[in-house]
Amino acid sequence: MKNNESIRKSLAEVYQAVAPVMAVGWIFAVSVVITAALGIWIDKTFHTSPLFFLTGAILGIALGIYNLIITIRELNEKNKK
């Protein structure tokens, strides 16, 4: 019984360590998709294709990279403690 509890505790620690890294991929993808979709909508509305699509995609990539940097900094600070 005690062995199962220690396994659960160690699995919980692993999940807590891996969760921010897994979230970065999703946040990166979602930021690109949402900003690109917004750009497509603006392009269709104002007949400016592909200006806002490209702008939205580049903005989404930049936001994803920014989030990646912030997450890495937070993980580094957490590991130093």
PyMOL CGO cylinders between C-alpha atoms (Angstrom):
from pymol import cmd
from pymol.cgo import CYLINDER

trace = [
    CYLINDER, 0.00, 0.00, 0.00, 2.77, 2.41, 0.89, 0.3, 1, 1, 1, 1, 1, 1,
    CYLINDER, 2.77, 2.41, 0.89, 4.60, 1.55, -2.33, 0.3, 1, 1, 1, 1, 1, 1,
    CYLINDER, 4.60, 1.55, -2.33, 1.58, 2.59, -4.43, 0.3, 1, 1, 1, 1, 1, 1,
    CYLINDER, 1.58, 2.59, -4.43, 1.40, 5.88, -2.58, 0.3, 1, 1, 1, 1, 1, 1,
    CYLINDER, 1.40, 5.88, -2.58, 5.06, 6.65, -3.27, 0.3, 1, 1, 1, 1, 1, 1,
    CYLINDER, 5.06, 6.65, -3.27, 4.58, 5.80, -6.96, 0.3, 1, 1, 1, 1, 1, 1,
    CYLINDER, 4.58, 5.80, -6.96, 1.59, 8.15, -7.17, 0.3, 1, 1, 1, 1, 1, 1,
    CYLINDER, 1.59, 8.15, -7.17, 3.55, 10.89, -5.44, 0.3, 1, 1, 1, 1, 1, 1,
    CYLINDER, 3.55, 10.89, -5.44, 6.50, 10.52, -7.81, 0.3, 1, 1, 1, 1, 1, 1,
    CYLINDER, 6.50, 10.52, -7.81, 4.16, 10.49, -10.84, 0.3, 1, 1, 1, 1, 1, 1,
    CYLINDER, 4.16, 10.49, -10.84, 2.52, 13.68, -9.59, 0.3, 1, 1, 1, 1, 1, 1,
    CYLINDER, 2.52, 13.68, -9.59, 5.94, 15.31, -9.30, 0.3, 1, 1, 1, 1, 1, 1,
    CYLINDER, 5.94, 15.31, -9.30, 6.82, 14.25, -12.85, 0.3, 1, 1, 1, 1, 1, 1,
    CYLINDER, 6.82, 14.25, -12.85, 3.53, 15.61, -14.21, 0.3, 1, 1, 1, 1, 1, 1,
    CYLINDER, 3.53, 15.61, -14.21, 4.07, 18.91, -12.39, 0.3, 1, 1, 1, 1, 1, 1,
    CYLINDER, 4.07, 18.91, -12.39, 7.54, 19.21, -13.93, 0.3, 1, 1, 1, 1, 1, 1,
    CYLINDER, 7.54, 19.21, -13.93, 6.43, 18.32, -17.46, 0.3, 1, 1, 1, 1, 1, 1,
    CYLINDER, 6.43, 18.32, -17.46, 3.14, 20.26, -17.58, 0.3, 1, 1, 1, 1, 1, 1,
    CYLINDER, 3.14, 20.26, -17.58, 4.61, 23.71, -18.38, 0.3, 1, 1, 1, 1, 1, 1,
    CYLINDER, 4.61, 23.71, -18.38, 6.67, 22.28, -21.23, 0.3, 1, 1, 1, 1, 1, 1,
    CYLINDER, 6.67, 22.28, -21.23, 3.67, 20.49, -22.70, 0.3, 1, 1, 1, 1, 1, 1,
    CYLINDER, 3.67, 20.49, -22.70, 1.57, 23.64, -22.40, 0.3, 1, 1, 1, 1, 1, 1,
    CYLINDER, 1.57, 23.64, -22.40, 4.10, 25.66, -24.41, 0.3, 1, 1, 1, 1, 1, 1,
    CYLINDER, 4.10, 25.66, -24.41, 3.43, 23.62, -27.54, 0.3, 1, 1, 1, 1, 1, 1,
    CYLINDER, 3.43, 23.62, -27.54, -0.31, 24.05, -27.27, 0.3, 1, 1, 1, 1, 1, 1,
    CYLINDER, -0.31, 24.05, -27.27, -0.08, 27.75, -26.53, 0.3, 1, 1, 1, 1, 1, 1,
    CYLINDER, -0.08, 27.75, -26.53, 2.30, 28.25, -29.46, 0.3, 1, 1, 1, 1, 1, 1,
    CYLINDER, 2.30, 28.25, -29.46, -0.03, 26.43, -31.87, 0.3, 1, 1, 1, 1, 1, 1,
    CYLINDER, -0.03, 26.43, -31.87, -3.17, 28.15, -30.60, 0.3, 1, 1, 1, 1, 1, 1,
    CYLINDER, -3.17, 28.15, -30.60, -1.61, 31.62, -30.80, 0.3, 1, 1, 1, 1, 1, 1,
    CYLINDER, -1.61, 31.62, -30.80, -0.56, 31.05, -34.43, 0.3, 1, 1, 1, 1, 1, 1,
    CYLINDER, -0.56, 31.05, -34.43, -3.93, 29.58, -35.45, 0.3, 1, 1, 1, 1, 1, 1,
    CYLINDER, -3.93, 29.58, -35.45, -6.00, 32.29, -33.77, 0.3, 1, 1, 1, 1, 1, 1,
    CYLINDER, -6.00, 32.29, -33.77, -3.99, 35.22, -35.12, 0.3, 1, 1, 1, 1, 1, 1,
    CYLINDER, -3.99, 35.22, -35.12, -3.80, 33.69, -38.61, 0.3, 1, 1, 1, 1, 1, 1,
    CYLINDER, -3.80, 33.69, -38.61, -7.57, 33.02, -38.58, 0.3, 1, 1, 1, 1, 1, 1,
    CYLINDER, -7.57, 33.02, -38.58, -8.18, 36.60, -37.49, 0.3, 1, 1, 1, 1, 1, 1,
    CYLINDER, -8.18, 36.60, -37.49, -5.95, 37.74, -40.35, 0.3, 1, 1, 1, 1, 1, 1,
    CYLINDER, -5.95, 37.74, -40.35, -7.91, 35.62, -42.83, 0.3, 1, 1, 1, 1, 1, 1,
    CYLINDER, -7.91, 35.62, -42.83, -11.17, 37.11, -41.58, 0.3, 1, 1, 1, 1, 1, 1,
    CYLINDER, -11.17, 37.11, -41.58, -9.83, 40.67, -41.92, 0.3, 1, 1, 1, 1, 1, 1,
    CYLINDER, -9.83, 40.67, -41.92, -8.50, 39.86, -45.40, 0.3, 1, 1, 1, 1, 1, 1,
    CYLINDER, -8.50, 39.86, -45.40, -11.90, 38.53, -46.51, 0.3, 1, 1, 1, 1, 1, 1,
    CYLINDER, -11.90, 38.53, -46.51, -13.71, 41.50, -45.01, 0.3, 1, 1, 1, 1, 1, 1,
    CYLINDER, -13.71, 41.50, -45.01, -11.50, 44.19, -46.55, 0.3, 1, 1, 1, 1, 1, 1,
    CYLINDER, -11.50, 44.19, -46.55, -10.24, 42.27, -49.63, 0.3, 1, 1, 1, 1, 1, 1,
    CYLINDER, -10.24, 42.27, -49.63, -6.59, 42.68, -48.62, 0.3, 1, 1, 1, 1, 1, 1,
    CYLINDER, -6.59, 42.68, -48.62, -5.43, 39.10, -49.05, 0.3, 1, 1, 1, 1, 1, 1,
    CYLINDER, -5.43, 39.10, -49.05, -2.78, 37.96, -47.89, 0.3, 1, 1, 1, 1, 1, 1,
    CYLINDER, -2.78, 37.96, -47.89, -1.65, 41.06, -45.97, 0.3, 1, 1, 1, 1, 1, 1,
    CYLINDER, -1.65, 41.06, -45.97, -3.38, 40.46, -42.64, 0.3, 1, 1, 1, 1, 1, 1,
    CYLINDER, -3.38, 40.46, -42.64, -3.06, 36.69, -42.84, 0.3, 1, 1, 1, 1, 1, 1,
    CYLINDER, -3.06, 36.69, -42.84, 0.72, 37.00, -43.03, 0.3, 1, 1, 1, 1, 1, 1,
    CYLINDER, 0.72, 37.00, -43.03, 0.74, 39.69, -40.37, 0.3, 1, 1, 1, 1, 1, 1,
    CYLINDER, 0.74, 39.69, -40.37, -1.39, 37.52, -38.08, 0.3, 1, 1, 1, 1, 1, 1,
    CYLINDER, -1.39, 37.52, -38.08, 0.75, 34.44, -38.66, 0.3, 1, 1, 1, 1, 1, 1,
    CYLINDER, 0.75, 34.44, -38.66, 3.96, 36.36, -37.92, 0.3, 1, 1, 1, 1, 1, 1,
    CYLINDER, 3.96, 36.36, -37.92, 2.38, 37.93, -34.84, 0.3, 1, 1, 1, 1, 1, 1,
    CYLINDER, 2.38, 37.93, -34.84, 1.25, 34.50, -33.64, 0.3, 1, 1, 1, 1, 1, 1,
    CYLINDER, 1.25, 34.50, -33.64, 4.75, 33.08, -34.10, 0.3, 1, 1, 1, 1, 1, 1,
    CYLINDER, 4.75, 33.08, -34.10, 6.23, 36.03, -32.21, 0.3, 1, 1, 1, 1, 1, 1,
    CYLINDER, 6.23, 36.03, -32.21, 3.74, 35.56, -29.35, 0.3, 1, 1, 1, 1, 1, 1,
    CYLINDER, 3.74, 35.56, -29.35, 4.53, 31.85, -29.25, 0.3, 1, 1, 1, 1, 1, 1,
    CYLINDER, 4.53, 31.85, -29.25, 8.27, 32.50, -29.06, 0.3, 1, 1, 1, 1, 1, 1,
    CYLINDER, 8.27, 32.50, -29.06, 7.72, 35.13, -26.36, 0.3, 1, 1, 1, 1, 1, 1,
    CYLINDER, 7.72, 35.13, -26.36, 5.68, 32.65, -24.31, 0.3, 1, 1, 1, 1, 1, 1,
    CYLINDER, 5.68, 32.65, -24.31, 8.38, 30.01, -24.80, 0.3, 1, 1, 1, 1, 1, 1,
    CYLINDER, 8.38, 30.01, -24.80, 11.03, 32.39, -23.46, 0.3, 1, 1, 1, 1, 1, 1,
    CYLINDER, 11.03, 32.39, -23.46, 8.89, 33.33, -20.45, 0.3, 1, 1, 1, 1, 1, 1,
    CYLINDER, 8.89, 33.33, -20.45, 8.22, 29.66, -19.64, 0.3, 1, 1, 1, 1, 1, 1,
    CYLINDER, 8.22, 29.66, -19.64, 11.90, 28.75, -19.91, 0.3, 1, 1, 1, 1, 1, 1,
    CYLINDER, 11.90, 28.75, -19.91, 12.83, 31.63, -17.58, 0.3, 1, 1, 1, 1, 1, 1,
    CYLINDER, 12.83, 31.63, -17.58, 10.24, 30.54, -15.04, 0.3, 1, 1, 1, 1, 1, 1,
    CYLINDER, 10.24, 30.54, -15.04, 11.45, 26.93, -15.16, 0.3, 1, 1, 1, 1, 1, 1,
    CYLINDER, 11.45, 26.93, -15.16, 15.06, 28.05, -14.73, 0.3, 1, 1, 1, 1, 1, 1,
    CYLINDER, 15.06, 28.05, -14.73, 14.15, 30.19, -11.72, 0.3, 1, 1, 1, 1, 1, 1,
    CYLINDER, 14.15, 30.19, -11.72, 12.15, 27.32, -10.24, 0.3, 1, 1, 1, 1, 1, 1,
    CYLINDER, 12.15, 27.32, -10.24, 15.05, 24.88, -10.70, 0.3, 1, 1, 1, 1, 1, 1,
    CYLINDER, 15.05, 24.88, -10.70, 17.53, 27.28, -9.06, 0.3, 1, 1, 1, 1, 1, 1,
    CYLINDER, 17.53, 27.28, -9.06, 15.52, 27.25, -5.81, 0.3, 1, 1, 1, 1, 1, 1,
]
cmd.load_cgo(trace, "trace")
